Amino acid sequence: MRDITQSTAPATTYKRGQYVLYRNPEMFWTGQEGHTFVCRVERICVGGATYDLTPLPSGRQITAVSPDYMRLLPAIDAMRDIDTAPLNTDTADDMTAAAMAWLTQQAATANRRPELPAQR
């Protein structure tokens, strides 16, 4: 008999330091709020069968998480607002906060004298 409960998500191997979206299955299946949140992968256990995660911003570690309840959060998605910010607007109100922060940082760097590396 064929198992019809298999995951529809592609098998993914996560690396330490990556950001993932984690859904707590117990909270989800019991209808509790706040069941899905962003975490950082801290440790890979038993050849990738489970992972230890640190939720952001609480920092309390969650151990032995099944990868079936995790999804990778690609950096490109987090940075999309900066990449697509309109640069030819009349006011800064049209730009996202992230785009403004990036432009501010670029202006600060561009208006500074380049620093030489420390001599050994």
C-alpha positions, 0 to 999 in steps of 0.5 A: 500500500502506498503512503499518501502522507508524504510531503509535497515539499522538496527535500532540502538540506539546511546549513548552520546559520541559514534562516528558515521559517518554522511551523510548530506542528503541535501549536498548528494542529491545535489551532494556537496562534503564533505557530509560525516564526523565523529561526536560525539553524544552529545545529544539524543533528543525525545527518540532517534528520533533525535540526536545532533552531534558535527563534528570532528574536526570543533566542530560546533554542528548539531542539530536534526539529523535523525538516518537514516543518521548515522552509528556507528563507532565501536572502533574495526575498529579504533583500527584494525591497532594496533591489526594487526600490525606485531611485527616481522618486520625488520624495523619500516617502515612496521608498521602503525603510530598508531601501532608505537604510541601504542608501544612507549607508552607501552615502556614508561610505562614499563620502569617506576617505578610503581606509588602508588596511592596517600594516603588519 
